């Protein structure tokens, strides 16, 4: 007598396939903060996102420390990064 065979489920899509089209996929927070500070400079970055780590003695290290602990601020930074990418693609600077 043969035992019943369990139905075969297809393998889950790879993480890369799930993230296709996500410009943040594979980027570290450090890369995002560095790109923003290079593009806008710390002063303008602090004006666009008014958080202390961008306005008072800013550095990548202090920004990373704060952003890793503060989800709402990280979302703002990621949003500005996406805006910056669109700006670059259009060849404009708002």
Secondary structure, 3 states (H helix, E strand, C coil): CCCCCCCCCCCCCCHHHHCCCCCCCCCCHHHHHHHHHHHHHHHHHHHHCCCHHHHCCCCHHHHHHHHHHCHHHHHHHHHHHHHHHHHHHHCCCC
